[in-house]
Amino acid sequence: MRKIYKIAQREFLEVVRTRTFLLGLLLIPALIIGLILLSHKFLPRKDAPRPPIRLRVAGPAAELTAKIKGVFDDYNQAHPLGAITLDLPDAAAEAQEQSKEELRQERLDVYAVLEGDLEGEGGLVRLFTYKSKPSQADALGTVEHLLREAVIGRRYETHGLDRQTFDRISMVSGAIHVCR
């Protein structure tokens, strides 16, 4: 056993005394620290402006169109660095294929089609996109959320409900207590 220990000790000392080992011992931590410091330069800034999302919405009724404009205007005022430009064409039927072609040509980022009775209980919101860019990864979710907000707000108005009152009475506080 003592002979094995002596051989291991000799081998270890031979490896530790080499220039390669000493250079690696110093360079690897320096490389790791350098990568950590440089990675912050390559990360996207949180306050950097995102190119505006170009959205076309087809099919809403006139009352719902006003609600959609209001919701998107509020969003754009609250998020000036990530605005969404809204286009609400009058004729939806013949514009659908043209809008899909504009998606393919990248002149449009998102195309939304509102179908059915959106002011009642039915209706459907279809979103179309083509080759989403990484800088716009959250855009589809944001557009869908804003369109839903507009539809829900219009449904409140249609049924004569007050949204603030409904929100106030539907909030229930809760607490979790751990007994020991």
Phi and psi restraints in degrees (value plus and minus 20) as a CYANA .aco file:
   2 ARG   PHI     -86.3   -46.3
   2 ARG   PSI     -53.7   -13.7
   3 LYS   PHI     -87.9   -47.9
   3 LYS   PSI     -59.2   -19.2
   4 ILE   PHI     -84.7   -44.7
   4 ILE   PSI     -61.3   -21.3
   5 TYR   PHI     -82.8   -42.8
   5 TYR   PSI     -63.1   -23.1
   6 LYS   PHI     -83.9   -43.9
   6 LYS   PSI     -60.4   -20.4
   7 ILE   PHI     -86.6   -46.6
   7 ILE   PSI     -63.9   -23.9
   8 ALA   PHI     -82.7   -42.7
   8 ALA   PSI     -60.6   -20.6
   9 GLN   PHI     -85.2   -45.2
   9 GLN   PSI     -63.2   -23.2
  10 ARG   PHI     -83.6   -43.6
  10 ARG   PSI     -63.8   -23.8
  11 GLU   PHI     -83.1   -43.1
  11 GLU   PSI     -62.7   -22.7
  12 PHE   PHI     -81.8   -41.8
  12 PHE   PSI     -64.9   -24.9
  13 LEU   PHI     -86.7   -46.7
  13 LEU   PSI     -54.6   -14.6
  14 GLU   PHI     -86.0   -46.0
  14 GLU   PSI     -60.0   -20.0
  15 VAL   PHI     -90.5   -50.5
  15 VAL   PSI     -61.9   -21.9
  16 VAL   PHI     -87.1   -47.1
  16 VAL   PSI     -49.8    -9.8
  17 ARG   PHI    -101.7   -61.7
  17 ARG   PSI     -25.9    14.1
  18 THR   PHI     -97.5   -57.5
  18 THR   PSI     132.4   172.4
  19 ARG   PHI     -85.1   -45.1
  19 ARG   PSI     -57.5   -17.5
  20 THR   PHI     -80.5   -40.5
  20 THR   PSI     -64.8   -24.8
  21 PHE   PHI     -83.8   -43.8
  21 PHE   PSI     -66.7   -26.7
  22 LEU   PHI     -85.2   -45.2
  22 LEU   PSI     -59.5   -19.5
  23 LEU   PHI     -84.7   -44.7
  23 LEU   PSI     -63.8   -23.8
  24 GLY   PHI     -84.1   -44.1
  24 GLY   PSI     -57.0   -17.0
  25 LEU   PHI     -83.1   -43.1
  25 LEU   PSI     -53.6   -13.6
  26 LEU   PHI    -110.1   -70.1
  26 LEU   PSI     -56.5   -16.5
  27 LEU   PHI     -96.9   -56.9
  27 LEU   PSI     -55.5   -15.5
  28 ILE   PHI     -82.9   -42.9
  28 ILE   PSI     -68.8   -28.8
  29 PRO   PHI     -82.5   -42.5
  29 PRO   PSI     -55.8   -15.8
  30 ALA   PHI     -85.0   -45.0
  30 ALA   PSI     -60.1   -20.1
  31 LEU   PHI     -84.8   -44.8
  31 LEU   PSI     -62.1   -22.1
  32 ILE   PHI     -83.3   -43.3
  32 ILE   PSI     -65.7   -25.7
  33 ILE   PHI     -83.7   -43.7
  33 ILE   PSI     -61.7   -21.7
  34 GLY   PHI     -81.8   -41.8
  34 GLY   PSI     -62.3   -22.3
  35 LEU   PHI     -84.2   -44.2
  35 LEU   PSI     -59.2   -19.2
  36 ILE   PHI     -84.3   -44.3
  36 ILE   PSI     -64.1   -24.1
  37 LEU   PHI     -89.2   -49.2
  37 LEU   PSI     -56.9   -16.9
  38 LEU   PHI     -98.5   -58.5
  38 LEU   PSI     -43.2    -3.2
  39 SER   PHI     -83.6   -43.6
  39 SER   PSI     -50.4   -10.4
  40 HIS   PHI     -86.6   -46.6
  40 HIS   PSI     -46.6    -6.6
  41 LYS   PHI     -94.3   -54.3
  41 LYS   PSI     -45.6    -5.6
  42 PHE   PHI    -114.8   -74.8
  42 PHE   PSI     -31.9     8.1
  43 LEU   PHI     -92.2   -52.2
  43 LEU   PSI     124.6   164.6
  44 PRO   PHI     -89.0   -49.0
  44 PRO   PSI     123.3   163.3
  45 ARG   PHI     -96.1   -56.1
  45 ARG   PSI     123.3   163.3
  46 LYS   PHI     -94.8   -54.8
  46 LYS   PSI     -44.5    -4.5
  47 ASP   PHI    -117.7   -77.7
  47 ASP   PSI     -12.2    27.8
  48 ALA   PHI     -96.6   -56.6
  48 ALA   PSI     119.9   159.9
  49 PRO   PHI     -91.3   -51.3
  49 PRO   PSI     119.8   159.8
  50 ARG   PHI    -116.0   -76.0
  50 ARG   PSI     122.9   162.9
  51 PRO   PHI     -78.5   -38.5
  51 PRO   PSI     123.3   163.3
  52 PRO   PHI     -81.9   -41.9
  52 PRO   PSI     122.5   162.5
  53 ILE   PHI    -102.4   -62.4
  53 ILE   PSI     106.3   146.3
  54 ARG   PHI    -114.4   -74.4
  54 ARG   PSI      94.0   134.0
  55 LEU   PHI    -141.1  -101.1
  55 LEU   PSI     115.3   155.3
  56 ARG   PHI    -140.5  -100.5
  56 ARG   PSI     110.8   150.8
  57 VAL   PHI    -136.0   -96.0
  57 VAL   PSI     105.8   145.8
  58 ALA   PHI    -138.8   -98.8
  58 ALA   PSI     121.6   161.6
  59 GLY   PHI      81.6   121.6
  59 GLY   PSI     -24.3    15.7
  60 PRO   PHI     -98.2   -58.2
  60 PRO   PSI     133.0   173.0
  61 ALA   PHI     -91.4   -51.4
  61 ALA   PSI     145.8   185.8
  62 ALA   PHI     -79.6   -39.6
  62 ALA   PSI     -62.4   -22.4
  63 GLU   PHI     -86.7   -46.7
  63 GLU   PSI     -58.5   -18.5
  64 LEU   PHI     -91.5   -51.5
  64 LEU   PSI     -51.8   -11.8
  65 THR   PHI     -80.4   -40.4
  65 THR   PSI     -63.5   -23.5
  66 ALA   PHI     -83.4   -43.4
  66 ALA   PSI     -60.4   -20.4
  67 LYS   PHI     -86.0   -46.0
  67 LYS   PSI     -61.2   -21.2
  68 ILE   PHI     -83.0   -43.0
  68 ILE   PSI     -64.8   -24.8
  69 LYS   PHI     -78.6   -38.6
  69 LYS   PSI     -63.5   -23.5
  70 GLY   PHI     -83.0   -43.0
  70 GLY   PSI     -64.0   -24.0
  71 VAL   PHI     -84.4   -44.4
  71 VAL   PSI     -63.8   -23.8
  72 PHE   PHI     -91.2   -51.2
  72 PHE   PSI     -53.6   -13.6
  73 ASP   PHI     -83.5   -43.5
  73 ASP   PSI     -63.4   -23.4
  74 ASP   PHI     -81.3   -41.3
  74 ASP   PSI     -62.3   -22.3
  75 TYR   PHI     -83.1   -43.1
  75 TYR   PSI     -65.0   -25.0
  76 ASN   PHI     -85.9   -45.9
  76 ASN   PSI     -53.7   -13.7
  77 GLN   PHI     -88.5   -48.5
  77 GLN   PSI     -56.9   -16.9
  78 ALA   PHI     -99.1   -59.1
  78 ALA   PSI     -44.1    -4.1
  79 HIS   PHI    -148.4  -108.4
  79 HIS   PSI      50.1    90.1
  80 PRO   PHI     -86.9   -46.9
  80 PRO   PSI     -41.9    -1.9
  81 LEU   PHI    -105.7   -65.7
  81 LEU   PSI     -28.6    11.4
  82 GLY   PHI    -157.6  -117.6
  82 GLY   PSI      35.6    75.6
  83 ALA   PHI     -89.7   -49.7
  83 ALA   PSI     138.3   178.3
  84 ILE   PHI    -141.7  -101.7
  84 ILE   PSI      97.4   137.4
  85 THR   PHI    -105.4   -65.4
  85 THR   PSI     109.1   149.1
  86 LEU   PHI    -128.9   -88.9
  86 LEU   PSI     113.5   153.5
  87 ASP   PHI    -145.8  -105.8
  87 ASP   PSI     102.9   142.9
  88 LEU   PHI    -138.8   -98.8
  88 LEU   PSI      70.1   110.1
  89 PRO   PHI     -91.9   -51.9
  89 PRO   PSI     138.0   178.0
  90 ASP   PHI     -99.1   -59.1
  90 ASP   PSI     -68.5   -28.5
  91 ALA   PHI    -115.3   -75.3
  91 ALA   PSI      95.1   135.1
  92 ALA   PHI    -113.6   -73.6
  92 ALA   PSI     -53.2   -13.2
  93 ALA   PHI     -82.9   -42.9
  93 ALA   PSI     -72.6   -32.6
  94 GLU   PHI    -100.1   -60.1
  94 GLU   PSI     -35.4     4.6
  95 ALA   PHI    -103.6   -63.6
  95 ALA   PSI     -32.3     7.7
  96 GLN   PHI     -83.6   -43.6
  96 GLN   PSI     -68.9   -28.9
  97 GLU   PHI     -87.1   -47.1
  97 GLU   PSI     -57.5   -17.5
  98 GLN   PHI     -83.4   -43.4
  98 GLN   PSI     -61.3   -21.3
  99 SER   PHI     -86.7   -46.7
  99 SER   PSI     -59.6   -19.6
 100 LYS   PHI     -85.5   -45.5
 100 LYS   PSI     -55.5   -15.5
 101 GLU   PHI     -87.4   -47.4
 101 GLU   PSI     -58.1   -18.1
 102 GLU   PHI     -85.4   -45.4
 102 GLU   PSI     -51.7   -11.7
 103 LEU   PHI     -82.3   -42.3
 103 LEU   PSI     -66.5   -26.5
 104 ARG   PHI     -83.9   -43.9
 104 ARG   PSI     -53.5   -13.5
 105 GLN   PHI    -106.2   -66.2
 105 GLN   PSI     -17.8    22.2
 106 GLU   PHI      42.3    82.3
 106 GLU   PSI       9.5    49.5
 107 ARG   PHI    -112.1   -72.1
 107 ARG   PSI     -26.1    13.9
 108 LEU   PHI    -160.9  -120.9
 108 LEU   PSI     121.0   161.0
 109 ASP   PHI    -117.0   -77.0
 109 ASP   PSI     -61.2   -21.2
 110 VAL   PHI    -158.5  -118.5
 110 VAL   PSI     118.0   158.0
 111 TYR   PHI    -143.3  -103.3
 111 TYR   PSI     103.0   143.0
 112 ALA   PHI    -134.4   -94.4
 112 ALA   PSI     113.0   153.0
 113 VAL   PHI    -137.5   -97.5
 113 VAL   PSI     103.5   143.5
 114 LEU   PHI    -120.7   -80.7
 114 LEU   PSI     100.8   140.8
 115 GLU   PHI    -143.0  -103.0
 115 GLU   PSI     133.2   173.2
 116 GLY   PHI      60.1   100.1
 116 GLY   PSI    -186.7  -146.7
 117 ASP   PHI    -107.5   -67.5
 117 ASP   PSI      67.3   107.3
 118 LEU   PHI     -96.2   -56.2
 118 LEU   PSI     -42.1    -2.1
 119 GLU   PHI    -104.2   -64.2
 119 GLU   PSI     -36.9     3.1
 120 GLY   PHI    -112.1   -72.1
 120 GLY   PSI    -153.9  -113.9
 121 GLU   PHI    -123.0   -83.0
 121 GLU   PSI     -33.2     6.8
 122 GLY   PHI    -119.8   -79.8
 122 GLY   PSI    -170.6  -130.6
 123 GLY   PHI      80.8   120.8
 123 GLY   PSI     139.2   179.2
 124 LEU   PHI    -166.7  -126.7
 124 LEU   PSI     120.2   160.2
 125 VAL   PHI    -133.4   -93.4
 125 VAL   PSI      96.0   136.0
 126 ARG   PHI    -127.1   -87.1
 126 ARG   PSI     111.2   151.2
 127 LEU   PHI    -132.8   -92.8
 127 LEU   PSI     113.0   153.0
 128 PHE   PHI    -140.0  -100.0
 128 PHE   PSI     120.0   160.0
 129 THR   PHI    -167.9  -127.9
 129 THR   PSI     147.4   187.4
 130 TYR   PHI    -162.8  -122.8
 130 TYR   PSI      98.3   138.3
 131 LYS   PHI      30.6    70.6
 131 LYS   PSI      51.7    91.7
 132 SER   PHI     -81.8   -41.8
 132 SER   PSI     121.7   161.7
 133 LYS   PHI    -110.0   -70.0
 133 LYS   PSI     129.3   169.3
 134 PRO   PHI     -79.2   -39.2
 134 PRO   PSI     -51.5   -11.5
 135 SER   PHI     -90.4   -50.4
 135 SER   PSI     -33.2     6.8
 136 GLN   PHI    -135.1   -95.1
 136 GLN   PSI       8.3    48.3
 137 ALA   PHI     -80.9   -40.9
 137 ALA   PSI     -56.7   -16.7
 138 ASP   PHI    -109.6   -69.6
 138 ASP   PSI     -20.5    19.5
 139 ALA   PHI     -84.7   -44.7
 139 ALA   PSI     -63.4   -23.4
 140 LEU   PHI     -82.2   -42.2
 140 LEU   PSI     -63.6   -23.6
 141 GLY   PHI     -83.2   -43.2
 141 GLY   PSI     -60.2   -20.2
 142 THR   PHI     -86.0   -46.0
 142 THR   PSI     -64.7   -24.7
 143 VAL   PHI     -82.9   -42.9
 143 VAL   PSI     -65.2   -25.2
 144 GLU   PHI     -81.5   -41.5
 144 GLU   PSI     -64.1   -24.1
 145 HIS   PHI     -81.0   -41.0
 145 HIS   PSI     -64.7   -24.7
 146 LEU   PHI     -86.3   -46.3
 146 LEU   PSI     -59.7   -19.7
 147 LEU   PHI     -85.0   -45.0
 147 LEU   PSI     -60.5   -20.5
 148 ARG   PHI     -82.3   -42.3
 148 ARG   PSI     -62.1   -22.1
 149 GLU   PHI     -79.6   -39.6
 149 GLU   PSI     -61.5   -21.5
 150 ALA   PHI     -85.5   -45.5
 150 ALA   PSI     -63.1   -23.1
 151 VAL   PHI     -85.5   -45.5
 151 VAL   PSI     -64.0   -24.0
 152 ILE   PHI     -84.6   -44.6
 152 ILE   PSI     -62.5   -22.5
 153 GLY   PHI     -81.0   -41.0
 153 GLY   PSI     -60.2   -20.2
 154 ARG   PHI     -87.9   -47.9
 154 ARG   PSI     -56.6   -16.6
 155 ARG   PHI     -84.5   -44.5
 155 ARG   PSI     -58.6   -18.6
 156 TYR   PHI     -79.2   -39.2
 156 TYR   PSI     -66.6   -26.6
 157 GLU   PHI     -83.1   -43.1
 157 GLU   PSI     -63.1   -23.1
 158 THR   PHI     -81.9   -41.9
 158 THR   PSI     -59.7   -19.7
 159 HIS   PHI    -110.6   -70.6
 159 HIS   PSI     -16.4    23.6
 160 GLY   PHI      50.7    90.7
 160 GLY   PSI      10.8    50.8
 161 LEU   PHI    -119.8   -79.8
 161 LEU   PSI     129.8   169.8
 162 ASP   PHI    -118.5   -78.5
 162 ASP   PSI      97.7   137.7
 163 ARG   PHI     -83.8   -43.8
 163 ARG   PSI     -60.4   -20.4
 164 GLN   PHI     -83.6   -43.6
 164 GLN   PSI     -61.6   -21.6
 165 THR   PHI     -84.8   -44.8
 165 THR   PSI     -64.6   -24.6
 166 PHE   PHI     -81.7   -41.7
 166 PHE   PSI     -64.4   -24.4
 167 ASP   PHI     -82.7   -42.7
 167 ASP   PSI     -58.8   -18.8
 168 ARG   PHI     -87.4   -47.4
 168 ARG   PSI     -62.4   -22.4
 169 ILE   PHI    -101.8   -61.8
 169 ILE   PSI     -35.9     4.1
 170 SER   PHI    -110.6   -70.6
 170 SER   PSI     -26.8    13.2
 171 MET   PHI    -103.1   -63.1
 171 MET   PSI     107.3   147.3
 172 VAL   PHI    -145.1  -105.1
 172 VAL   PSI     104.1   144.1
 173 SER   PHI    -100.6   -60.6
 173 SER   PSI     130.4   170.4
 174 GLY   PHI    -165.3  -125.3
 174 GLY   PSI     139.0   179.0
 175 ALA   PHI    -167.2  -127.2
 175 ALA   PSI     127.0   167.0
 176 ILE   PHI    -131.6   -91.6
 176 ILE   PSI     107.4   147.4
 177 HIS   PHI    -137.2   -97.2
 177 HIS   PSI     112.6   152.6
 178 VAL   PHI    -123.2   -83.2
 178 VAL   PSI      99.4   139.4
 179 CYS   PHI    -110.3   -70.3
 179 CYS   PSI     114.1   154.1
